[in-house]
Amino acid sequence: MKIPDQIVIPITVMARFFYTFREDYSQIKDAMYLHGLTTKRLILNPLKLFEYRTVPLLMCLTRTADEVAISALTRGMEIGVKRSSISTSKIKEIDYIFFLIMFLLIGFYIRGKYA
């Protein structure tokens, strides 16, 4: 599929963000339950319910948003710009030697197992 970066990057970030939101919310709910702060006990005091559930969630989501932004910057993801790399990768002679050794070992293993 040919989709522009202006659409792909925000959608992938949002998908990760919503999954993290769900995980953080369930962890906060479990922590409240362990401390005896259930919804039934706090329903009469909605400010405490808001404080105990929403404030930690907002703190977690702020941290997650910072991590996502740092991750995107680290990977060099910018809209409309070709991705860059610090170094160039090329297969050299030593890589071919290791591939040959690896295939020989796999061949010996298969031959020994099924011979």
N, C-alpha and C positions, 0 to 999 in steps of 0.2 A: 504494500500500500504506500502510495506517495502522499504523505501528509506533511504540511509545513511544520517547521520547528516551533512556530508560534503557537501551535495547537498541541503538539506531542509533548513538549517539556512541561507545560502546566498540568496536563492531564496525568502524566506519570507522577509528578510531585503530589498532586491531590490524591491519587490512589494510595500512595505510601502514607500520606498524612492521615487519611480517613482510617486506615488500618491501625495506625499508631494511636489515633484518638480512641478507637474502640478498646484497644488493649489497655491504655492508661485509665480509661473510665472504669473498666472492670477491676483493675488493681486498686483504684481508690475505693470502689464499692466494697471490695474484700477487706481492705484495711479498716474501713469504717465498721464493718460487721464484726471484725475481731475486737474492736474497741467498744462494742456494744452500741454503736450509733446507727441504728437501723432507721429506715424510712418511717416505720410505724411510730417509733419513739420521737422522731423529730418533726412529724407532720404538724404538730401543734405549734412548733416554733420554726416557721419557714426561713427566717433569717439565718439561723444556725445551719439548717439544711443547705441553704445556698452557700454559706461560708465554708462548710466542711466538704462539700462536693465540688463546687464550682471553682473556688480559689485554687485548690491544688491542681485541678484539671487545667486551668488557664496557665499555671506555672509550668506544667508538663508540656503543654502545647507550645508555649513560647520557646522552651528549650528545644523541642523537636523542630520547630520552624527555623531556629538558628542552625541546628545541625544539618537540615536539608539545604539551606542556603550555602553553608560552608562546603558541603559535599558537592554541590553544583559548581561552585567556584573552583574547587580543587580539581574537578574533572575537566575544567575548561569549557563548560557548557554555556555558550552565549548564543542568543538568537541571531541568525543571519551571518554568523562568523564560522569559518571552517575550524574544526577542532585542531588544537596544536599539541605538540609533544616536545619535551625537553631533549630527548635523544631519538635517534633513528634505530630501528631494529632490523637486523639482517642475519640470515642464517649463515654461519661461517663453517669452516672445515671441522672444527671441534664438535659442532652440533651434529654434523653428519656422522662422525665417529660414534658419538653417544647413541644416535638413532640406530646405527648398525649393531652396537653392543646390545641395546634394548631388544631389537628384533631377534638377535641370536639367542638371548636368554629366554624370550618368550617361546621361540622355536624349540629349545631344549626342554623347557617345561612341558609343552604340549606333547612332544615326542616321548618324554619320560612318563607322562600320565596315561597316554593312550597307546603306547607301544606294547 
